[in-house]
Amino acid sequence: MTKRKGTAENGEDAKSILADIWNPPANWKVQGAWFWWFWLFFIHDENTVKTGKCRQVMILWSIKKDSHIKCNSLDIQLPVQLEKSGKGWKLNGAAAAWYFDGKKMNHDFVLEKTEMALDPQGRRLSAPGKTPSEFFQDGDEFVTSIKTGEHSFEFRAKKTDSHPAVGPTYGSTSLPCGMQVEGTRLEIMGLSGFESGADGAKKKISGTAYFQKILVAAPPPPWYWGLYHFSDGSFFTYMLPYLGRAALADNLWKGARLRSPTLPINPEVIFYHAPSGRQFVSRNLSVKPEKIQGTELWEHEISVKGEGFAITAEAQAYSHSCWKFTKNIGPSHFQSTFKYNEYPATVKLALTLASGEKIRLENGVGNMENAWGFLL
């Protein structure tokens, strides 16, 4: 995101950014545009403190300006994706979630077409269906509820740090031919709430949460991404879109032989060290992906250089879920495929300052992404 509209440091801008979470995308003219709200919930327990590994839930609500597209087993044929409805909006799209329960990944925990109701005044998004979910604001908390056949969650996320690095932040990048990428983020929040399983017993949960609202009004490139929270309130995040042969993976050839990209597109790194209140930002980023031997999981070796500092980090996945998108290329019968791979992961990080000061953090709780392929 190259243009930052505001942060929590500017009260009026922060209020405007938060209010805009509940508005649909203003730019919905570009064919193939993709819009979503996305939450990651990291549920902590005793093992999390020792290893950084934790239970995780990812949920998103999405619309895409395509009349026909497939996601995993779901065939989505929706000619109208966004329309005005009274004082709010009706969105025709999909709700999707996965759940890593600490032992196994529950793929397609939620995956269904749904007619979503968006109420900007009430600050609420509702997605009724076989697995109903909703997302709304309750005072200074963001509440997300998910109900499946055996499991239900109520997540309550709240900002606990007023530093501007935490957000909300908004950024946008204008591209040729009216294309655009824009997004709003809240990097780290305290998490509370409840869950219940097949026995109906209600249990408290705690941890941290991450939120983004994204519009990609352009063909999505391959990317590497990571977001990690530490027990002291720090966070580390990086985004590296790039051009390369990974766009052909699962299209003209099978599999993904990932490597460090030689043609990065607008990379971004943020490391916020909560105990000292310092923020380190850079666009000089290298990500080297390596497959973990004997698995389909990956690790990222990350190197960052900034003004007066350097960061090295090692992120290692311990589970995996994938959203596979397939659609025809124009009116032809040839198909394009895009795989959006997400991996619950841990990270260890070392920051070295020009002054000689060093900061080391381990057992970062987080998620990494490898996205490859293309959609046209």
N, C-alpha and C positions, 0 to 999 in steps of 0.2 A: 504494500500500500504506500504510494508515494506522497500523498497529500493527507496530512493529519488535521482534521477539523478541530479537535479539542480533546481535553483530558479532564480528569476529575479535579485538576488543579484550577481549572476555570469553571466555576460553579454553574454559570448559565449555559455554557457549551455542554457540560456534562449532563445537565437536565435535558437539553435538546437531543443529545445523542441517545439517552435512555428512552425518551418519548418516541424517537424514530424507530426503535426496535419493533414497535407495534404497527408500523406502516409497511405496506407492500413495496416492492421495488418501483422506483420512478421510471427507470429505463426498462421497459418490457417490449421493445420493438424488435430487438435483434433475434432472428431465428436461432433456436438452439440455446437461448439464454437459460441459465440455471440459477435457481435461488433456493436457499435453505436457511433454517434455524438449526443450530447444532449444539448439543450439550454433551460433555464428558463428566461423569461422576466417578470419583475415586473413593471407594469405601474402605476405610482403614480398620485394621484389627491388630492384635499383638504381633502377628507375623509381618505386617507391613513395616513396623518400626525396625525389625531386624533385617529384612531383606529388600524392602522397597516394593515388593510384589503385593498386589491387592486385588480385590474384586473390582470390576469396572462395568459400568453401563454407559453405552453410547446411544443417544437417540437423536434423530433429525426428522424434520418435517420439510418437504421439498416440493417444488413445482419446476417443470422444465418445459420450455416453449418448443415442444415437439409433439405432434399429434399421435405418435406411436413410438414407444421405446420399451425395451425389456430390462428388468433389473432382477438378477438371479432367477427365481421361478415365477416372478410377477410380470405379466404382460399388461402394459399400461397404454390404453388407447383413450386419450382425453383431448378432444379437439380444442376445448376452451379451458385454459388453466387459471385464469384470473379474471374476476368480474366484480363489479360493485354490487353490494347487497345492503340496502338501507343505509345506515350510518357506518356500516362496516364493509367487509369484503368476503367473497367466497373464493376459496382456492381449491382447485381440483388437482390433486397430486398424490403423493404417497407419504406414509409414515413408516419409518424403518428404525430398528434398534437391534443391537446385539448385547449379550450379557455374559461376561466371564465370571463364573461363580466361584472362582478360587481353585477349581480343579479342571473344568472343561469350558470350552467356548460354546455358548448357546447361540448359534447362527440364526438369523431371521427371527430373533426373539419377538420382534414386531416387524411385519412386512405386509402391507396391504394398501390398496388404493383407498383414498378417503377424500371426502368433501369437507374441507377444513373451513371453520368460521373464524375470521379475524376481526376483533373488536378493538380498534385503536383507543377509544375513550375508556373502555373497561380494562384495557391492557391485558387481553386474554386471547390465546389461540387454542381452539378446541378441535380435536380430530376424533369424532365418534366412529365406532366400527366394531369389529369383532374383538379387537384389542384396543380399547379406547385409551386415548392419552390427551393431555392438555398441558399448557404452559401459561402461567399468569403471574401477575405481580401482586403481592400482598404486603403493603407497607414498604419496608426496605428489603423484603425477601422476594426472590424468584422461586416459584413453586412449580414443580413438574410432577405429574402423576402418570403412572403407567399401570394398566391392569391387563394381565394375561390370564390364561386358564388357571394356572396354579400360583402365580406370583403377582403381587402388587407392590408398587413402590410409591412413596411420597418423598420427593427430594426437595429440601428447602435450602437454597443457596443465598449467601449474604456476604457483602463486602465487609472485610474486617481490617483492611489497610487502606488508608486514604491517599497513599502515594500515587502520583499520576501514572507511573508505569503500570499499575494494576488495571487502570482503565476506569470508565469506559473510554476507548479510543476508536476513532473513525478514520478510515483512509480510503482514497479512491485513486485509480489510475485510468486515464483516458487512453484509448487505443484507436488505431485507424478504422475508418468505415463505421463510425458510431459505436464501436465496441468499447466495453468498459469492465473493470473489476473494482468492486467496492466491498468494504466490510466493516463491521463493528465487533469489538472484542472486549471481554472481561477476562483477564488472564488467570486470576486465582481468587477464589471465594471460599469461605468456610461452608461446610456442608453438614446439615443435620436432617432429621426426618425419620421415617418409619418404613419397614417392609414387613410383608407377611407371605408365608408360603402355603403349601397344600394343607398344613394342619391349622391354618387360620390364626396362628399365634402372631402377635404384633411385636416387632423388635425394633429398638432404636438403632439408627445408623449415624455415623459421623465420618468426616473426611474432608475432601476438598472438591471443588468444581471449576469447570472452564466453560465459557460460552462464546459462540461466534454467530453472527448473522452475515451471510455472504451472498453477493450477486456476482456471477461470472457470465457476463454477456459477451462471450468469446469462446472459441474452441478451447477446451482445457488442455494444457500441456502436461507432460509427465512432471512429477514433483517429488521431493523429499521434504518431510515435515516432522517436527517433534515438539512436544510440550511436556514439561516436567515440573512437578511441585516438590519442594523440600520441606522438612519438618519445621524449619525455622521461619517459614513464610516466604522464602525466596522462590523464584521461578526462572526457568530457562526455556526459550522457545526459538525455533528457527524455521524458515520457509525458503525452499530453494526450487522454484520452477525452472525448467530447462528445456532446451531443444536437443534431440539426440535420437539414437536408434531405438530407445525404449518406447517411442511412439509406435513402432512397428510390432512390438511384442504382442502375441496372441492375435495378430492380424496377418501380416505377411509371413511371420514365422512364430513358432510356438515358444512358450516360456519367456522368461525375462532375465537376460544377462545384464544385470545392473552394474554400473560403474560410476566413478566420479564424473559429473557432467563437464564438458568443455565449453558449453554455450549456456551459462546460467542466465535467467531472466529475472532481474530485480530481486536478488536475494535479500533476506532480512534476518537479523539475529538480535534478540533482546535477552540480557541476563540482568535480573533484578536481585540484589543482595539485600534482603530485608533487614538484617541486624544493623547494617551501616546506612541503610536508606540510599545506597548508590545504584545507579542504573548504567549499564554498559550496552551500547548500541553499535552495530556495525553492518556493513554490506559486503565485507570481505570474508566470505564463507566457503569452506570446502567440506563436502560430505562424501565419505568413502563407504559405500555399502558392501558388506560381506555376508554371504550366507553362512549361518551357523551349521557346522558340519553335522551331517546326518539328519537334518531337519529341513523344513520349508520356511524357517524363521530367519530373520535378518538382524544384523547389528549395524549401527552407524558409527563410524569414526569421524568425529567432527573437529574441525580446526577453524579458529576465528582469529583475525587480527584487527585491532581497532586502534584508535588514537590513545596511546599510552597503556595499552593492555593487550593480552593474548589469552585465548581460552582453548583448552583441549577438553574433549568430552568423549566418553564411550557409552553408547546406548545399546541395550541388548533386549530383544523381544523375548517374551515367554509364552505368548499365545497369538492367535491370528484370526481375523475375520475379513471377508471380502465382499464388496458389492460389485458385481459384474454387469456392466451396461452394454447393451447391444442395440444397434439401430441400422436401418438401411441408409446407404449413401444416396441422398436425393431420391429420385424416382426409380433408381436401379434396384436390383436384387442383391447387389454386393453389400456386405455388412461391415460396419466398423465396430470395434470393441474397446472399451475402456475399463480397466480394473482399478478400483479404489480400495487398496489394501490397508487395513488398520491392525496395529499390533500393540497390545498392552506390553509395556517395557519399563526397564529401570535404567538409570543413568548415574555415572559418576563424573564429576567435573572438576577441573583445576583452572583457576584464574591467576594469571601472573601480571602484576603491574610493573610499569617502568621503574617505579621506586624500589622494586625488589619484593614488595609485599605479595604474599601468596594466600589464596583462599581455596580450600578444598571442600567439596561437598560430595557425599555419597548417598546411596539409597534414594535417589530421586524417583518419585512415583510419576509415571506418565504413559504416554502413547506416542508411537511413531507411525508414519505413513510412507508407503511407497505406492505411487500412482503411475500406471503406465498404459500405453495404448493411445487411441484417439477416437473422437466422435465427430462425424461430419454429417 
